[in-house]
Amino acid sequence: MAEKWRETIWENEKLREVIEYFNGYGSPYDELIIELVEKEISKKVLKSKGQIIVNQYKCPNCKRQWSGSKWGYCHECGQKLYWEGDNYGR
C-alpha cells in the first residue's frame, strides 16, 4: 500500500513538472497541454448525497454524477479519478 502511494506522489510530481515547463513556453498549444496534463492528476471522487439503493458518485472536476461502476476516468471531462478507502474500492 505504501509503495502505491509513493508511486502516485511521484507521478503527480512529474505531471506538475510538465505543467511548469509548458506554462509560458510560447507555444499556441500551451493551454491545451496544461489542461490535458492537469486531468491526469488524480482527484478524489465525491460521493453524492441522497443515495437510495446504489452508490452515486460525482466527478470533482465537472460534477457529472453517475451510479454503480467505479471509473478510472470521468466519461464527461476525462478527469483521472482517485478512489479512497474501502468505501470506494479502487
C-alpha positions in Angstrom: 0.0 0.0 0.0 2.8 2.4 0.9 4.5 1.7 -2.4 1.4 2.6 -4.3 1.2 5.9 -2.5 4.9 6.7 -3.3 4.2 5.8 -7.0 1.2 8.1 -7.1 3.0 11.0 -5.4 6.0 10.6 -7.8 3.6 10.5 -10.8 1.8 13.7 -9.7 5.2 15.5 -9.1 6.3 14.6 -12.7 3.0 15.8 -14.1 3.4 19.1 -12.2 6.9 19.5 -13.7 5.4 19.1 -17.2 2.8 21.8 -16.3 5.6 24.2 -15.1 7.6 23.5 -18.3 4.8 24.4 -20.6 3.5 27.3 -18.6 4.7 30.3 -20.6 6.6 28.2 -23.1 5.3 30.2 -26.0 3.5 27.5 -28.0 -0.1 28.1 -29.1 -0.8 24.7 -27.6 0.4 25.5 -24.1 -3.1 25.9 -22.5 -4.3 22.6 -24.1 -1.3 20.7 -23.0 -1.6 22.0 -19.4 -5.3 21.2 -19.3 -4.7 17.7 -20.5 -1.8 17.1 -18.1 -3.9 18.5 -15.2 -6.6 16.0 -15.9 -4.0 13.2 -15.4 -3.5 14.3 -11.8 -5.9 12.1 -9.8 -8.7 13.9 -7.9 -10.7 12.2 -5.2 -14.2 11.2 -6.3 -17.1 12.9 -4.4 -19.9 10.8 -3.1 -23.3 12.2 -4.0 -25.8 12.8 -1.3 -29.3 11.4 -1.2 -28.4 7.8 -2.2 -31.3 5.4 -2.2 -30.3 2.0 -3.5 -27.0 2.2 -5.3 -23.9 4.3 -4.6 -23.8 7.5 -6.5 -20.6 9.4 -7.3 -19.7 12.8 -8.6 -16.6 14.0 -10.7 -14.6 16.5 -8.7 -13.9 18.4 -11.9 -17.1 18.7 -13.9 -19.5 17.5 -11.2 -21.1 14.8 -13.5 -23.0 12.3 -11.4 -23.2 8.5 -12.1 -24.1 5.4 -10.1 -22.7 1.9 -9.8 -19.4 1.5 -11.7 -16.1 2.9 -10.4 -14.5 4.5 -13.3 -10.8 5.3 -13.7 -11.6 8.5 -15.7 -14.7 10.7 -15.9 -16.6 9.9 -19.0 -17.7 13.5 -19.4 -14.5 15.6 -19.0 -11.7 13.0 -18.9 -10.5 13.8 -15.3 -8.4 11.0 -13.8 -10.3 9.7 -10.7 -9.0 8.7 -7.3 -10.9 6.2 -5.1 -10.0 6.3 -1.4 -10.5 3.6 1.2 -13.0 0.7 1.4 -16.0 2.9 0.6 -14.8 3.5 -2.9 -12.7 0.4 -3.7 -10.4 1.2 -6.5 
